[in-house]
Each structure stands twice: as structure tokens, then as C-alpha cells.
Amino acid sequence: MPKMVITHGVADVDKWLQFNAGRVEAFGNLGGTNVVDHVAHDGSTAVAVSADIADVEAAMATLASPPPELGALMEKHGVLPPLVVYVER
């Protein structure tokens, strides 16, 4: 199962970290496991989420056109576009 890493900015890192359970659930809905949050060491608002993804193409399609509930979750978490996606090869 390939690992996916998504990087983006957030409005507030501490607030974003409080919503880890919601991210684990959202990635689970995308077939993801082993969801890990990462924050920039430099103290900026740059963050990343990594997960093992069963169906990368389906996950990419969902991220390209998020359903309303995912969009609302991202807004609640303070996610700032753009999202940059890296996939293990």
C-alpha cells in the first residue's frame, strides 16, 4: 500500500492538531491507515498528513473535488490551500 503525504498551511497549528481524530476518520473513508500528523519544525503554519492509501487514484479524485462534508471538515480544521500531494512509488 503506497504512502501518501499531503502538505498545506493551516490557520492555527494548535487548533488543527486538536482535530486528529477527524483526520483519521476522513482518511479511513479514503481507504487510509496509519494516519500521522506532522508540523513544521520552524514554527510556521505548514503541516503535513501522511497515510497508507489503498486506492491512490480514488483518493486523488476525492481530493480534487471534495464532497461537501470533506470540504466542511477541511474548513473546520483551518486548512489553507493549496494542497500538495506526494505519493510513494
Order of alpha helices (4+ residues) and beta strands (2+ residues): beta-alpha-alpha-beta-beta-alpha-alpha-beta
